[in-house]
Amino acid sequence: MNKIVLYFGLLIFFISVIVYSQKGLDLIDIFTRSFALFMVVTVMFTIIAIIFIKAVNQASWKKAKRMNDKFTGNKDE
């Protein structure tokens, strides 16, 4: 998952380099804006991925507990 987030951030970085260079900005401005955009997008998608993974793990633990209780005959819900 981390690799996917990093690759998506790099894709945004290179697309922003192309877009900003088409606007005629200085080279330093192009790379600083692109790097800032890369950092924001990468951190944002990392947080989203962590929340998604935690939600999936929590749901699977609840389902596993219910299945375990069903097989053992415990009715302590």
C-alpha positions in Angstrom: 0.0 0.0 0.0 2.9 2.4 0.8 4.4 1.8 -2.6 1.1 2.7 -4.3 0.8 5.9 -2.3 4.4 6.8 -3.1 4.0 6.1 -6.8 0.8 8.2 -6.9 2.6 11.0 -5.2 5.4 10.8 -7.8 2.9 10.8 -10.6 1.4 14.0 -9.2 4.9 15.5 -8.8 5.8 14.9 -12.4 2.5 16.0 -13.8 2.7 19.2 -11.7 6.3 19.8 -13.1 4.9 19.6 -16.6 1.9 21.9 -15.8 4.0 24.5 -14.0 6.7 24.5 -16.7 4.0 25.2 -19.3 3.0 28.3 -17.3 6.5 29.7 -17.8 7.6 29.8 -14.1 11.2 29.8 -12.9 12.9 26.4 -12.4 13.1 26.9 -8.6 9.4 27.8 -8.4 8.5 24.8 -10.5 10.3 22.4 -8.2 9.3 24.0 -4.9 5.6 24.0 -5.8 5.8 20.5 -7.2 7.6 19.2 -4.2 5.1 20.9 -1.9 2.2 19.3 -3.8 4.0 15.9 -3.7 4.3 16.1 0.1 0.7 17.2 0.6 -0.7 14.5 -1.6 1.5 11.8 -0.2 0.8 12.6 3.4 -2.9 12.9 2.7 -3.2 9.5 0.9 -1.0 7.9 3.6 -3.4 9.0 6.3 -6.4 7.8 4.2 -4.7 4.4 3.7 -4.0 4.0 7.4 -7.6 4.8 8.3 -8.8 2.4 5.6 -6.5 -0.4 6.8 -7.6 0.1 10.4 -11.2 0.0 9.5 -10.8 -3.2 7.5 -8.8 -4.8 10.4 -11.4 -3.7 12.9 -14.3 -5.1 10.8 -12.4 -8.4 10.3 -11.7 -8.8 14.0 -15.4 -8.2 14.8 -16.4 -10.8 12.2 -13.9 -13.3 13.4 -15.1 -12.9 17.0 -18.7 -13.4 16.0 -17.7 -16.5 14.0 -15.7 -17.8 16.9 -18.6 -17.2 19.3 -20.9 -18.9 16.9 -18.8 -22.0 16.7 -18.0 -22.3 20.4 -21.6 -21.6 21.5 -20.9 -18.4 23.5 -23.8 -16.0 23.6 -22.0 -13.1 25.5 -22.8 -10.3 23.1 
